[in-house]
Amino acid sequence: MTRDKKTALRLALAAASVFTVASDAAEIRLGQTADQVVAAAGPPPASRPARDFSEKEIASPTGSGAIEGTVIDLEKKPVRRAHVTIEGTGDVRLNRTTITDEAGHFAVSDLPVGRFTVSAEKTGYPRVSYGASRPFRAGSGIFLQAGQQAKDIVLTLAPGAGFTGVVYDQFGEPRPGVPVQAWEIRTSLSGERTVDSPSAGVETLYTTDEQGRYRIYGLAPGDYVMGTAWFFHGQSFAVRILTDSELRAAFQPQGQSAAPGAGVPAPDSARFDYSPVFSPGVVDPLAAGVMRLEAGEMRTGVDLRMQFQPMSTVEATVSAPDGTQPSARMTLGRRNIADALNTMTVSSSNGGRYRSTSLSPGDYRLSAQLAAADGKPALWAISDFTVSGGQALTLSLFLQPALVVTGAVRFESATAKPPADLSRVSVLLSNADVNDLETARSIDASGALSITGVIPGNYSVRASVPAGIAGGTVWTVKSVLAGGRDVTDRRFEIPSSSVSDLTVTFTDVTTELAGAITTASGSAATDYFVIAIPADRAYWLPQSRRIASTRPDGSGRYQFRALPPGEYRIALTTDLVTSDLRDMSTLDRLAAQSVGVTIAVGDRKTLDLRAGR
């Protein structure tokens, strides 16, 4: 790139930044006095009358139990002035905080019967909970019996890990004001690696300072990728590189006439913008360098090099079967399993036309939907495309009638009566490929089922009977049949033709798996999670009712109700969060340390578990 073009590019970038700041300033309306700002804001909202709280409403539950322990560091030295929080779970609405003394000791008394989480934190040390395998997790907690004194609780605080580095622009110069983030590597239930925000409770979003530097700290040990933050991807600061004729016209001596056509932009000239970038300087997060952080490790020199690339433009025309060009609901999204790039842009087209600029290189999906109206069926169209190198792409989306899935909802019972109002039965058809797909379903009094707005693809069915219409009966899904095949709790394909035999059958014959958890000494073990995992990996799907967890009561007894019949692996752990049940690596680890059990239709089975075996 010549010196003049570099100068022109810098001017264009500076103009884009100035324009952005000016736009923001216009929102604030600089120059107003304080009184003018207050007057423009209008009168303050009317204050709500004070509510009378009774002593019963605000009083915390009390008892004769106590939790006492010590907070130490990795060298087993006491951590003084650490904040320790004792929080009740379930029906125990209680939250107390104390501070460790010079010996790292803490104690909280007057606690009622129930389960409590115990956590500690201090500046520079990520929060850790009793029983948790890593920071920022709930852990197992402690179940206190009446008058129980839980002593010698030890919490180990490890210093947080982090990254430092510099963000450079395309010229190799430090770039201030760039939001960067540490992304955590995870494994989806499909077995694919994905990049997502770290667990809640840790701040990983920072903006580079005036010298382009950043410092992220307080991270838990784990696998990370450094990259720009997600909302940076959606910003559009696209600028156009000036042509040679424009540059010559700009520097034309005063009084000298320019050549005909000088200074006229070239047609369809590319516009440039910053792409999402991940360490060390790639646009694909799955191709980025994965860094393993240990406790207290500060990884230095993790620099990011921005890529100023030509942006692509896509223009689409939507046509209906009757030849018209309706204003359809348009959705543009990346076809990428990495959550770091899975942003969506939604816009309504104008007269069947849609245009999107500043698309960074990658794979995309553009979809159009038109809701059913005036007796006409819903329409849909999908186009997958790939852009790179600032190309301009023209697409034609031809709407076609959406499919209709019909069938029936049935109930099987020897004694109980089916719900009187079947219209409130929930039957959801979930598309595994298009997250934003809108479908409509109806169920009449006889149980006839109709789902409209369906497009070909891979689906799963989730169905339930709300407690409000169940009449006290527990109804569970016995089977889901489509095309004569059993697709209960599985994904199945709906082809390009309508399905007319989807049958969802509910039953009041439920299963029960229960038992007692004991320690090696034979005492009740209460501080565990019990996880049921289907032995057949085909059932490892998001929101699967076959993947379940529960906790034992104060006597160490646990219970699973209404697990679908099948083969399961039952595991114990002291550390579990909801996202673990959607993570394949976690399920793999738990299944490897589990016991097997087979549950038949209507089984009432007992399975006692020994913790530590």
N, C-alpha and C positions, 0 to 999 in steps of 0.2 A: 504494500500500500504506500503510495507516495506521501511526502510530507504535507502537500496541500490537502489531500483526501483525509489524512489523519486530523489535520486542523479542522476541516469541515465536519468530520464525525464528532470531534470534541465539542464544537459549537452546537451541533444538533443535540447531543446528549445534554449539554448545559441548558439549552432551551427547553428540553423536555422536563428537566428537573425544576427549572424556574417556573414553568407552566404548572407543574404539579403543586409546588409550594403556593403559588398565587391562587390556585383553585381552592386549596385548603384555607388560605387566609381569607378568601372571599366568604367562606362559610362563617368565620369568626367575626368578620367585618371589623378589621383593625381600625383604630382611630376613634372608636366610640368611647364615650366616658362610661364610668361604672354605672351612673344613673341611667344612661341610655340603654346599656345592656340589660339592666334589671327591668326597665320599662318594656323593652322588646320581648323579654321572656314572658311577660304577662304576670298576672297575680299568682301567688303561690297557691297550690292546692289546699283545699280546706282540710284542716287537721281532723283526724278521727277522734271521737270521744274516747277518753281513757276507759279501758276495760277493767272491770272489777274481778280480780283473781282471788279465789278462795284459798285458804291455807292448804286445803287438800290438793288443789291443782298445782301448786308450786313446790310443795314439799317433796324432797327426794326420799326414796325408800331407804330405810336403815335396818341394821341388824347387828349381830355380834361377831361377824366374820372379819377377817383381816388378810391383807396381802402385803408381804414384806420381802425385801430383797436388796440386791446390789447391782449397780451398773458399772461394768468394767470395759476396758479397751482390748485390742488384740494382744497386748502384752500382759493382760490380766491385771493391769493397774486400775485403781478406782477412778471413775469419771465423776468429778464433782460438778455441781451446778447444772446437772442434766435435768431436763423436764421429763417427768414420768406421768403418764396419763392412765388412769384406771377407768374404763368405760364399760357399762353394762350393755349386753346384747339381748335381743328378743324382747321379752316383757319388762326387763330391768332397765328403766329409764334413769340412768345415773352417769355422771361424768365428773371425775375429780382429778385434779392435777396437783402434783407436789414436786419438790426439787430435792435432788440428792445432796447429802451433806459432804463434809470433807473426805469421808471414807467411801463415798459413792453409795451410801445406804439410803433407802427410802422405805416408808411404811404408810399404809392407808388402812384405817380401821372403820368400824361401824358399818360393815358391808352386809347387805342382805343375801339370801340364798339366790343363786343364779350364776350365769356364765359372764365372765369379764375378759376383755382384752386388756393386755398390759403392754404399753409401748413407751419407748424412751427416745429422746432426740436432743441434739445440741448443735449449735452453729458449726458447720463443717462436717457434721456427722449425719448421714441420712437416718431417718426414723426407722427403728427396728422394733418388732413386736415379739412377745414371748411365743416360741414355737415356730416362728417364721424362718424360712430357709434363706431369705434375702431381704433387704430393706424394702420399705413401702408396701408391705403385705400384712394382712390381718393376723396371721399366725393362729395357733390353736386356742389360745386363751386359757382361762382357768375356771373350772366349775366349783363354786364354793357351796358346801353343805352348811346347814345351820350351825353357826358358831365355829366353823372351821378356820384355823389359822394357817394360811399358806405361806410358809417361810422359805428362806433360802432360794428365792426366785432370782435367777441371774440373767441379765440382759447384756449382750456384748455389742458395743457400738464400734463400728469400723469407720475410719475416715472415708469420705466420699472420693470417688474417682472423677476424672474429667479430661477435657481437651483444651489445648490452646493452639492458636494459629493465626494466620493472616489471610484475608480474602483479597485476591488481586483481580484487577480488571483485565481486559483483553490485551492491554499494552504492558502488563506486568507491573502496574502501579497499584498500591494499596487502595481499596475502595471502601469508604466509610458508609455507614447506614444500611448495610445489608443484613437482613434477618437470617440467622443461621440456627440450625437445630441438630441435636444428636438424635438419630433415628435408631430404633431397636430392631434387631433381627428376630423374626418369629417364623413359625412353621404352621401353615394353615392345615385344616383337617384333610384337605386334598393332597397334602404332602409337599406342597410348593412353598418355597421360601418367600416371605413377604417382608416389607419394611414399613414400620408403623411407629407412631408416637410412643414413648416409654410409658410405663405404668403411671397412673394418677398419683400425685403426691410429689413428683420431682419436676422441677423447673428446668427445661432444656432449651428454651427459646431465648436467644440473645441477639443483640444488634452490634455490629462492628463499630468501634470507636473512630475518632477522627483520623487515626493511622491505620484503619482497616483491621485492627486486632480484635480478637474475641477470646473469652475465657468462659468455659462451661464447667461447672464443678458440682459436687454433691450427687454424682451418679452412682447407682448401685452396680456391683460387678455384673458383667454381661457382655454380649456381642453388639457392637454399634457400628453405624455408618454416619459420618458427618456430611451435612449437606445444607443447602438453603432451605428456609422454612416454607411450609406449604402455601401460605397466603402470598408469598413472593411470586409463586408461579402464576397466579391469576392476575397480577398487575400487568398492564399494557403500557409500556413506554416506547413503543415501536417508533423508530425514526428511519428516514430514508437517506441513503447515501447520495450526496450530490453528484450529478454527472459532470464530465469534463466541460461541457458547454456551459453548464450552470456556474461552475467555478470561474471560467473565463469571463462570463458576463458579470459575476460578482466583483471581480477585480478589474473591470474595464476602466480605463482612465476617464476622468470626468470630461465630458464634452465630446467624447468619441462615440460614434454610433455603433451599436452592436450589430453583428451579422444577423440576417434573417433566421429566426428559429432559435437563436441563442438564448439560453436560460430557460428553455421549455423542458419540463421534466419528461423523461422517457416514459412511454406508455408501459403500464404494468411493472414499473420499477420496484424492486424488492425493498421491503422494509425490514429493519434489523431490531432485535431485542435480545435481552439476556435470557438464556435458557435455564431451567432448573439444573443445578450442578451438584455433584456428590464427589466425595474425596476419591482420588486426588484431583479429578477434574473431568468426570464423565457425566453424561446426561442420563444414563440408565442406572437407577439405584441398585439394581440387581447385579450390575457389573462393577460396583464400587468396591473399594477395599474395606473388608470387614476387620475391625479391630476389637480384640478381646481385652477388656479392662478388668484388672484385679482390684481388690479393695485398697483404696488410698492411692491408686496409680494415677498420675497426671501425665497424659500423653501430650508431648509438646511437638511443635512443628507440623501440626496437621493443617496444612494450608489448602485453600480452595482457589481454583483459578476459573473465574467466570468465563463463559463462552458467549460472545456476542455474535449471534447467528442470524442468517436471513430467515424471516418468519414466512410461513405459508398462509395462503388464503383459500378457503373453501366456499364456494357458492353452490347452493342447491335450489332446485326447482321441484316443488311438490305438485303432483298431478293426481286427480281422482279418476276413477273409472269412467265418469261421464265427461271427461275432458276438461273440467274446471280445475282451477288452481286455488284450493281452499287455504285458509289460514289455520294450519295444523299446529299442534303442540310439538315443539322441536326440542330435542335433547342431544347435546354433544358431550361425549365423555371419552376418557382414555380407555383403551382396551389393555389394561395392565393390572396384574394382581398386586402390584406394590401400592399399598395405601398411600404412600408418600406422593403419588402422582394421580391418584384416583379422584380427581376433582371433576365436577360436572358444571356445565354451562347450559342454562335453560333459557329459551327465548321463544316468543311467538313470531312466526313468520308473517310477513306482510304480503298478502295476495299470492301466497304459495311460494314466496322466495325467502331464502335464508342466506345470510352472509356472515362469516366469522373470520376475523383477521388475527394476526399475531399467534399463529399456531406453531409451537416449537416442534422439532422433529419427533415423530412417534407414530404409534398406531391409535386410531380413533374409531369411534362408532357414532354415526348420526342416525337418530331415529325420529320418526314422525308418527303422531297419533291423532286421530279425529274421533271424538266421542260419537256414539250412536245418537241419532236425533230424527224426529219425524218419520219413524218407522224404518229408517235406513240403518244398516249395521255399522258398527265401529270399523274404522279403517286403520291400517298400519303400513309402515315401510321402514326398512332398516338397510343402511349401507355402511360397510366396513371399509376403511381406507387408510393408507399410510402416506405421510408427507415428509419431505426432507428437502433441504437446499432451497427454501424459499419459493417453492413451486406454487402456482395458482391452479387449483383443482375445481372442476365443474362437475357436479353430480346431478343426476335426475332420479328422484324418488317417486316411484309409481305406487300409490296407495292401493291396497287390496283389502277385501273384506276380512275382518278378523274372524277367527274360528269361534265356534260355540261348543262348549262342553256341557253335555246334558247327562243326567243320570238320576240317582235316587239316594236318599238317606233312609236307612233302615235301622230298626231296633230289635234286638233279640233278648228276650227275658222270659223266665218261667213264671215270675210273680209280679214284677213291677210293670207299671204302665208307662208307655212312651210319653215324653213331654207333650202337653196339649198344644203349645205354640211352637211348631217346628221352624217357623220363620226366624227364630232367634238362635237356632243352632249355627255354630260357626264352622264353615268349610272354606279354607284358604288354599288357593292354588298359587304356589310360589315359584317364580321363574328363576332358575339358577344362573341365567345368562344376562338378563336385563333387569336391573334392580328397580328401575322407575316404572315398570309396566303397570298400567292401571287396568284392573278387571272389575267386573261387577257380577255379583252372584245373587241369586234369589232361590228361596225354598218355599214351596206352597204348603198348605195344610196337610196334603197327602204325602209329603216328603219328596216331591219331584224337585230335582236340582237343575239349575241352569246357570252357567258361568259364561259371560260374554266378554269380548275384548281380548281373546286368547290368541297368541301368535305361536307358530311352531317353535319348539325348543325343549329344553330339559326342565322338568317340573318335579315338585314334591307336594304332597297334600298334608295339611295339618288341620285337624278337626277336633272340636270339643263341644260339650254341652254346658252352658253356663249354669252355675249353681241356682240361679234365680228361677229357672224353669225345670230343674231336675226333680223337684218334688222330694228331695231328701235322698234320692238314689244317686250313687256314683256311677256315671256312665263313662266308659272308655272306648276307644276305637278298637274294634276286633279285627277289622280288615278293610283294605281299600283295594278294589279291583278296577282295572282299566284294560279294555281290550281282552278280557278274559285272563289277564295276568295279575298275580298278587304283587302290588306295589306298595304294600304297607310299610311306611317309614323308609322308603327307598326313593331314589330319583328314577324318573322314567321319561321317555320321549313322547311328545305329542307331535305327530307328523303334520304334513300340510293339509290334512283333512280333519273335519270335525270329529270329536269323540262323543258317542251317544250312549255309552254304557259305563260311566264312572259310578261305582257303587260304594258308598261309605256305610259300613255297618258298625253300630254301637252295641255294646253288651254291658250288663250289670254284673257279670261274672268277673271279679277282679282277683288279682294275686296279692300275696303278702310275703315279704321276706324280712325276717326279724331275727334278733339274737342279742347276745351279750358280748361286750368287749372287756377283756380282762388283761391285766399286766402279767408279767412273768411270775410275780408273787401271788397271783390269784385275786388281787383287788380289782375293783371296778375301774376301768379306764374311760375317762370322760372327755379328755382333751384331744379328740381325734375327729377327722372327717372320714366318713365312709362313702366310697365312690363305687357306683355300678357302671361298668363299661361293657358294651356288647362285644362278645367274642368275634362276631362277624364284622370285619371292618367296613363292609358295605353300609352299615348303619352309622358310621362315624360321619355324621352330617351336622351342620350348624342347627342349633335349637332342637336336636333330636330328643324325643322323650325317653329314649333308651339310655341316654347318658344322664345320670342323676347323682346327686350327692345328698347326704343327710348327716345329722350329728346325734350322738347318743344323749340320753337324758342324764340326770344326776346319779342314776344307778348303773350307768354304762350300757343301757339297752338302746338299740337303734331299730328303725323300722322303715322299710320301703313299701309303699302301697301302690298298687296298680301299675307295676312294671309289666310291659308286654311280655308274653311268654317267649322263651328263648334261652340261649346260653350266654352267661355273663361271667365277667371277671370282677371280683370284689376286692377293693384295695383300701388300705388305711394310710392316712397321712396327717401330719400335724400342721400342714400349710397348704391352703387352697384358696384361690380367688376365682370369680366367675369366669374370667377369660381363660383359665387353665382348661376348662371343659371344651374350649374351642381350639386348643393347641395340640397338634399331633404329637410333638415331642413329649409333652407332659403326659398325655394318655399312654404313650408307649412306655414311659418310665413307670407309671402306676401299674399298667397291665403286667409288666415284668415282675412286679412284687405283689402279686395278687393270688387269690384262690378262685377256682372255678365252681360255678353252680348252674344247674339247669332248672328253669322255672317252667312248669307246665300250666295249662289253662286251669284256673281256679285253685292253684297251689297255695297252701299256707305252710311255708317252709321255714325251718329254724336253722340258722347258720351262726354258731358262736365263733368269735374271732379272738385270737391271742395276739396282743400288740407286741411287735418286735420279732415275730416269727415270719 
